């Protein structure tokens, strides 16, 4: 793990601290948000369109659905594969 040092004006630091903002947490969240996950971002309008389309497909019986237990089994298997590939 690496450490990052930043310099900010004293008054800004005090304002953030006095507001109860966890500066380290906020900076960490921001830095993680910069990391590209490989998926293009979409706006609210596009997200709503996709959800609406998925709901309509579900209602028409066009979606392949899995149970909660089956989905967790799939996730567990994928995680296990990734862990094995790291060794």
Backbone torsions as a table, in degrees:
resi	resn	phi	psi	omega
1	UNK	NA	143.7	-178.5
2	UNK	-109.1	157.8	176.6
3	UNK	-111.9	138.6	178.1
4	UNK	-115.4	133.9	177.8
5	UNK	-108.2	131.0	176.2
6	UNK	-126.6	154.5	176.5
7	UNK	-119.8	127.5	175.5
8	UNK	-133.6	158.5	180.0
9	UNK	-61.6	145.5	-178.0
10	UNK	-57.0	-42.4	-177.3
11	UNK	-66.2	-36.0	177.2
12	UNK	-67.1	-44.1	178.8
13	UNK	-59.4	-46.7	-179.1
14	UNK	-63.1	-41.1	178.2
15	UNK	-61.2	-44.4	179.3
16	UNK	-63.8	-45.6	-179.2
17	UNK	-63.2	-43.6	-179.1
18	UNK	-66.0	-27.1	178.5
19	UNK	-80.4	-2.8	179.0
20	UNK	80.6	13.8	-179.8
21	UNK	-77.1	131.2	175.6
22	UNK	-82.6	95.9	-172.9
23	UNK	-60.4	-45.4	-178.5
24	UNK	-60.6	-43.3	179.9
25	UNK	-63.1	-43.5	-178.8
26	UNK	-64.8	-42.7	179.2
27	UNK	-64.7	-42.2	179.7
28	UNK	-61.7	-46.0	178.2
29	UNK	-58.9	-43.0	-179.6
30	UNK	-62.6	-45.9	-179.1
31	UNK	-63.1	-41.5	177.6
32	UNK	-64.2	-32.9	-179.9
33	UNK	-68.3	-21.8	178.9
34	UNK	-74.3	-22.8	-178.1
35	UNK	-70.1	122.6	-178.1
36	UNK	-74.9	122.6	179.5
37	UNK	-87.6	1.7	178.1
38	UNK	88.9	-5.5	179.1
39	UNK	-107.0	131.9	177.9
40	UNK	-67.6	143.2	179.5
41	UNK	-75.0	153.1	177.4
42	UNK	-130.0	157.3	178.7
43	UNK	-87.0	174.2	-179.3
44	UNK	-60.3	-40.8	-178.5
45	UNK	-61.1	-45.5	179.3
46	UNK	-67.0	-39.3	178.8
47	UNK	-62.3	-44.0	178.6
48	UNK	-63.1	-39.7	178.5
49	UNK	-61.7	-44.7	-178.8
50	UNK	-65.1	-40.6	179.1
51	UNK	-65.7	-44.9	179.5
52	UNK	-58.8	-44.8	179.5
53	UNK	-63.1	-41.4	179.4
54	UNK	-65.3	-40.2	178.6
55	UNK	-64.0	-42.5	179.0
56	UNK	-63.6	-42.4	178.0
57	UNK	-64.2	-38.3	178.0
58	UNK	-63.5	-46.9	-178.9
59	UNK	-62.9	-32.5	178.4
60	UNK	-82.6	-2.6	179.3
61	UNK	75.9	23.9	-176.6
62	UNK	-93.5	-4.0	-178.4
63	UNK	-99.4	140.8	171.4
64	UNK	-84.5	115.2	-178.6
65	UNK	-107.4	156.3	176.9
66	UNK	-130.2	157.0	178.4
67	UNK	-73.0	163.5	177.2
68	UNK	-57.8	-45.3	-179.4
69	UNK	-62.6	-43.4	179.5
70	UNK	-63.4	-40.4	179.1
71	UNK	-63.3	-42.2	178.6
72	UNK	-65.5	-34.1	176.0
73	UNK	-64.0	-41.6	177.8
74	UNK	-62.8	-46.0	179.8
75	UNK	-61.9	-45.8	178.9
76	UNK	-59.2	-42.6	179.7
77	UNK	-64.0	-42.5	179.0
78	UNK	-64.6	-41.4	178.2
79	UNK	-63.6	-41.4	179.3
80	UNK	-62.0	-42.0	177.6
81	UNK	-60.7	-45.0	-179.2
82	UNK	-64.1	-39.7	178.8
83	UNK	-65.2	-39.9	179.0
84	UNK	-65.7	-35.0	179.9
85	UNK	-73.4	-19.8	-179.9
86	UNK	-78.7	-23.0	-175.5
87	UNK	-79.7	NA	NA
